[in-house]
Amino acid sequence: MAEAKEILDKVKALKSKSDSMALKKTKGTIAGTFIGMGGGLLIAFSRGYNLVSSAFIGALVGGIASNLLLPNVEEE
């Protein structure tokens, strides 16, 4: 019984690590989206562009860039 418990503990530890990496990538992508949105708003405000469309485009660019730069999470 002790061996089965050890195996279950190892499996739980591996699962928590993979969930943690996926969560970190998601948080990083969301943070990149908000940074891009802020950058888009700043550019739009300084040049007199439409704020809503510039914020949307900035968020899109920031989210894609951060998603590409963060390491891939291998799913099994």
C-alpha positions in Angstrom: 0.0 0.0 0.0 2.9 2.4 0.7 4.2 2.0 -2.8 0.8 2.8 -4.3 0.6 5.9 -2.2 4.0 7.0 -3.3 3.1 6.5 -7.0 -0.1 8.6 -6.5 1.8 11.3 -4.8 4.3 11.5 -7.7 1.5 11.6 -10.2 -0.2 14.4 -8.3 3.1 16.3 -8.1 3.6 16.0 -11.9 0.0 17.1 -12.6 0.3 20.2 -10.4 3.5 21.2 -12.2 1.9 20.9 -15.6 -1.1 22.9 -14.4 1.2 25.5 -13.0 3.0 25.9 -16.3 -0.3 26.3 -18.2 -1.5 28.8 -15.6 1.7 30.8 -15.8 1.5 30.9 -19.6 -2.1 32.1 -19.4 -1.3 34.8 -16.9 1.6 35.9 -19.1 -0.6 36.2 -22.1 -3.2 38.2 -20.3 -0.5 40.5 -18.9 0.9 41.0 -22.4 -2.6 41.8 -23.7 -3.0 44.5 -21.1 0.4 45.9 -21.7 -0.3 46.0 -25.5 -3.6 47.7 -24.8 -1.9 50.4 -22.7 0.6 50.9 -25.4 -2.1 51.2 -28.0 -3.9 53.7 -25.9 -0.8 55.8 -25.4 0.0 55.9 -29.1 -3.6 56.7 -30.0 -3.8 59.5 -27.4 -0.6 61.1 -28.5 -1.4 61.0 -32.2 -5.1 61.6 -32.1 -6.2 58.2 -33.4 -9.4 56.4 -32.4 -8.9 55.2 -28.8 -11.1 52.1 -29.0 -9.7 50.6 -32.2 -6.1 51.4 -31.2 -6.6 49.8 -27.8 -8.1 46.7 -29.5 -5.2 46.5 -32.0 -2.6 47.0 -29.2 -4.2 44.3 -27.1 -4.2 41.9 -30.0 -0.6 42.6 -30.9 0.5 42.4 -27.2 -1.4 39.1 -26.6 0.1 37.4 -29.7 3.6 38.6 -29.0 3.6 37.4 -25.4 2.0 34.1 -26.4 4.8 33.5 -28.9 7.5 34.5 -26.5 6.4 32.4 -23.6 7.6 28.8 -23.6 5.3 26.1 -24.9 3.4 23.9 -22.5 3.5 20.3 -23.6 0.1 18.6 -23.3 -0.1 14.9 -22.9 
